[in-house]
Amino acid sequence: MIPASATSLGVLAGGRGERVGGQDKAWLRRDGIPLVDGLLAQLGDPSFAARLASVRGDDPRWTERGFRCVTDLRAGQPGPLAGLEALAAACTTPWLLVLPVDALSLPVGLFGRLAAIATPRGAWLRDAGGLQPLVGLWPAPALLAAAREALDGGELAVHRALAPLQASCLDLSPHQLGNANSPGAYDPEP
């Protein structure tokens, strides 16, 4: 089993927030707390070696939560695959647990469950809605190579970019993750 001490947590939070009026989703509130804090509460408290956040730019609120901010390596190359590349490039541990900041309904013990089934090529998640390629435990060098190769080839679909890694799959069906991907998913502005 892969220990948390050999793993960095990587949160994908660098999106443009187009569905929420350009706002930074990490800091929008759901149930009274910023979305990132809700994500961390769902995850529990494995003692990860490091915390990384793929973000638009440096933000002291991430630092306050023990994260190092990383930005995309390719100007004008938006999307989660560019965020994965940036996280993997910044990762200094052998393993990287990746989660999108807007993930809801994470299963209890997610890290331990992925760590228990991960092969040397990683592990990702499937739920009732299908493959969830932005939730995974990856060997950082292999993730970096796969993301770079896909981006260099013009591929932007994360599931296609990471499929060559042939990771094991944690199937949570019939459970379904949700995501906070629309204005109605957040608390109203005061």
C-alpha positions, 0 to 999 in steps of 0.5 A: 500500500502506498503511504501518505508520506510518499504522496502529495495532494494535488488540487485542481483549482485553476479553471476559469470558472466560466459557469460561475461568472469567472469566479474562483470556485475554490473560495465560493461557499457551500454550506457556509464554508469555502469549497476547498475547505469542504473538499479537505474535510471530505478527504479527512486528514492523511498526512501527505508529504506536501500539498499543491494547488493548480491555480490561476496565480499565487493566492495567500489563502492557499498558503494559509492552508498549507498548499504551494501554488502552481500555475500552468506551464503552457501559456494559453493552454487551459484545461484540467490536463494542463493543470495535471501537467503543472501539478505533476511537474511540481510534485517532489514525491513519488505519488500524487493524489489528484482531486478537483476542487469542486468534487462533492460526495467523496467516499470515506477513506478515498486515499486509502482505498486508492492506495490499496488498489494502485498498481505501479501505473496508478489508480483512478475512479469510476462511479455510477456516471462513469470514469472520473479521470480527475480523481486519481492516485498517480506515479508523478513521473508517469503522470507528467509524461502522459500529460506532456505527450497528450498536450504536445499532441493536441489532446485535451481529454483527460481520460484519453490522455491517461488511458495509456497508463493502464491504471487500476480502477476503484469502482464506486457504483452505484455511488456517484460523485457530484460536482459544484459546477453551476451557480446553484451549487453554492450559497447565495452571496450575502 
